[in-house]
Amino acid sequence: MLPELLVQYHLPEQDFRAGRGLRTNAWRAGLGKSESSPVEVLRNYPKQTGEDEGLVLAIHALSHWLWRHRIPLLPKLLSKFNRIVFAVELPAETRIGKGVRLNYSGLGTVLHARAVIGDRVEISPGVVVGGRSDIYDVPVIEDDVTLGVGAKVLGPVRVGRGAVVGANAVVLHDVPADAVVVGVPARVVRIGPKKEG
């Protein structure tokens, strides 16, 4: 019965297990990600490409630090400030690595509270990194990934190191390292390291 359902709905077995509240290895592996401290973000603030972009990440780093130290109310207020002023849904619980760029101040970007974002990830406007109904796990975005404008990464997905997700692509399955994915649902069009220059 189970394999027939998986084939019928084109779901990998991992998705079905995760629907019962089990944590998959893809989600667990992202838990050890290093994060930027508020001091580090503020020290690098002038180096950011845009002032608002650095401010959004600095506010998030502060709210995340407060959340990790179990300080009530302030993390939620700072996250709501980011949402109202910069139109970015960036909960205090979200783990964001070092050197992450939110293009155009993350305008219209939505990141799930349990999402894990690696180092040096470039996130374009309108990106959604979130869950799917009845599935506990959320995406893990590894280092040096580029998420194009309007890309959606949904469910227990791991986007491999150096991958590029094209504009408006809907990613529902794991993306290999150094791959380029496009379309709805996203499919791999090329695997190989990024060409410089």
C-alpha positions as CSV (number, residue, x, y, z in Angstrom):
1,M,0.0,0.0,0.0
2,L,2.7,2.5,1.0
3,P,4.8,2.1,-2.2
4,E,1.7,2.5,-4.4
5,L,0.8,5.8,-2.6
6,L,4.3,7.1,-3.1
7,V,4.3,6.3,-6.8
8,Q,0.8,7.7,-7.2
9,Y,1.6,11.0,-5.6
10,H,5.3,11.1,-6.8
11,L,6.5,11.5,-3.2
12,P,9.9,10.3,-2.0
13,E,9.7,7.9,1.0
14,Q,11.4,10.5,3.1
15,D,8.4,12.9,2.7
16,F,6.0,10.3,3.9
17,R,8.0,9.5,7.0
18,A,8.4,13.2,7.8
19,G,4.6,13.6,7.6
20,R,4.3,11.5,10.8
21,G,6.4,14.0,12.7
22,L,9.7,12.2,12.3
23,R,12.9,14.2,11.8
24,T,14.7,13.2,8.6
25,N,18.5,13.2,8.3
26,A,18.5,16.2,5.9
27,W,16.9,18.4,8.5
28,R,19.0,17.0,11.4
29,A,22.3,17.6,9.5
30,G,21.6,21.3,9.2
31,L,21.3,21.8,13.0
32,G,25.0,22.4,13.6
33,K,25.2,25.4,11.3
34,S,27.3,28.3,12.6
35,E,25.5,31.6,12.8
36,S,26.5,35.2,12.8
37,S,26.5,37.0,16.2
38,P,24.9,40.4,16.4
39,V,28.4,42.0,17.1
40,E,29.8,40.3,14.0
41,V,27.0,41.5,11.8
42,L,27.2,45.0,13.1
43,R,31.0,45.0,12.6
44,N,30.6,44.0,8.9
45,Y,27.5,46.3,8.5
46,P,29.3,48.9,6.4
47,K,30.7,46.2,4.1
48,Q,27.2,45.1,3.1
49,T,26.2,46.0,-0.5
50,G,23.1,47.9,0.6
51,E,22.4,49.7,3.9
52,D,18.9,48.2,4.3
53,E,20.1,44.7,3.6
54,G,22.7,44.9,6.4
55,L,20.1,46.4,8.7
56,V,17.7,43.6,8.1
57,L,20.3,41.0,8.9
58,A,21.6,42.9,11.9
59,I,18.1,43.1,13.4
60,H,17.7,39.4,12.7
61,A,21.0,38.5,14.3
62,L,20.1,40.5,17.4
63,S,16.6,38.9,17.6
64,H,18.1,35.4,17.1
65,W,20.7,36.0,19.9
66,L,17.9,37.2,22.2
67,W,15.8,34.1,21.3
68,R,18.7,31.7,21.9
69,H,19.1,33.3,25.4
70,R,15.4,32.9,26.1
71,I,14.7,36.6,26.5
72,P,10.9,36.9,26.0
73,L,9.0,39.3,23.7
74,L,11.9,41.3,22.3
75,P,12.8,38.7,19.5
76,K,9.2,38.6,18.3
77,L,9.0,42.5,18.3
78,L,12.2,42.8,16.3
79,S,11.0,40.2,13.8
80,K,7.7,42.0,13.4
81,F,9.7,45.3,12.9
82,N,11.5,43.6,10.0
83,R,8.2,42.4,8.6
84,I,6.5,45.8,8.8
85,V,9.4,48.0,7.7
86,F,11.3,45.8,5.2
87,A,8.5,43.3,4.1
88,V,10.6,40.3,5.0
89,E,9.3,37.4,7.1
90,L,12.4,36.4,9.0
91,P,11.5,34.8,12.4
92,A,14.0,35.0,15.2
93,E,14.3,31.1,15.3
94,T,15.7,30.9,11.7
95,R,19.3,29.9,11.6
96,I,21.3,32.0,9.1
97,G,25.0,31.5,8.3
98,K,27.7,34.1,7.8
99,G,27.9,36.3,4.7
100,V,24.3,35.8,3.6
101,R,22.9,38.4,1.2
102,L,19.3,39.5,1.0
103,N,19.0,41.3,-2.3
104,Y,16.7,44.4,-2.2
105,S,16.5,44.1,1.6
106,G,14.7,40.7,1.2
107,L,11.6,42.3,-0.2
108,G,8.8,39.8,-0.1
109,T,11.1,37.0,1.2
110,V,9.6,34.4,3.6
111,L,11.8,32.1,5.6
112,H,10.4,29.3,7.8
113,A,11.3,29.5,11.5
114,R,13.1,26.1,11.4
115,A,14.8,26.7,8.1
116,V,18.6,26.5,8.0
117,I,20.5,28.8,5.7
118,G,24.2,28.2,5.1
119,D,27.1,30.6,4.6
120,R,27.4,33.1,1.7
121,V,23.9,32.3,0.4
122,E,22.3,34.9,-2.0
123,I,18.6,35.3,-1.6
124,S,16.7,37.3,-4.2
125,P,13.3,39.1,-3.6
126,G,10.2,37.0,-3.3
127,V,11.9,33.8,-2.3
128,V,10.0,31.4,0.0
129,V,11.9,28.8,2.0
130,G,9.2,26.9,3.9
131,G,7.3,23.8,4.8
132,R,4.5,21.7,3.3
133,S,1.4,20.7,5.0
134,D,1.6,17.5,7.2
135,I,5.4,17.4,6.8
136,Y,7.4,18.6,9.8
137,D,10.8,19.1,8.2
138,V,11.7,22.3,6.3
139,P,14.5,23.1,3.8
140,V,18.2,23.1,4.5
141,I,20.1,25.5,2.2
142,E,23.8,24.7,2.1
143,D,26.7,27.1,1.6
144,D,27.2,29.3,-1.6
145,V,23.7,28.7,-3.0
146,T,21.9,31.3,-5.1
147,L,18.1,31.5,-4.9
148,G,16.6,33.3,-7.9
149,V,13.8,35.8,-7.8
150,G,10.5,34.2,-6.7
151,A,12.0,30.7,-6.1
152,K,10.1,28.4,-3.8
153,V,11.9,25.7,-1.8
154,L,9.3,23.7,0.1
155,G,9.4,20.7,2.4
156,P,12.2,18.4,3.7
157,V,14.6,19.5,1.0
158,R,18.4,19.9,1.0
159,V,19.8,22.3,-1.6
160,G,23.4,21.3,-2.2
161,R,26.5,23.4,-1.9
162,G,27.0,25.8,-4.8
163,A,23.6,25.1,-6.4
164,V,21.6,27.7,-8.3
165,V,17.8,27.7,-8.1
166,G,16.4,29.7,-11.1
167,A,13.8,32.4,-10.9
168,N,10.3,31.1,-10.0
169,A,11.4,27.5,-9.7
170,V,9.5,25.3,-7.2
171,V,11.9,22.9,-5.5
172,L,10.2,19.9,-3.9
173,H,13.1,17.4,-3.9
174,D,16.8,17.5,-3.0
175,V,19.1,19.4,-5.3
176,P,22.6,18.1,-5.8
177,A,25.7,20.2,-5.2
178,D,26.7,22.5,-8.0
179,A,23.4,21.9,-9.9
180,V,21.3,24.4,-11.7
181,V,17.5,23.8,-11.3
182,V,14.6,25.5,-13.1
183,G,10.9,25.0,-13.7
184,V,7.8,24.0,-11.9
185,P,8.5,21.5,-10.4
186,A,12.2,22.2,-10.5
187,R,14.4,19.9,-12.6
188,V,18.2,19.8,-13.0
189,V,19.4,21.3,-16.2
190,R,23.1,21.3,-15.5
191,I,25.5,19.9,-12.9
192,G,29.0,21.4,-12.5
193,P,30.8,24.2,-10.8
194,K,29.8,27.8,-11.4
195,K,31.7,29.5,-14.2
196,E,33.5,32.6,-12.9
197,G,33.6,35.8,-14.9
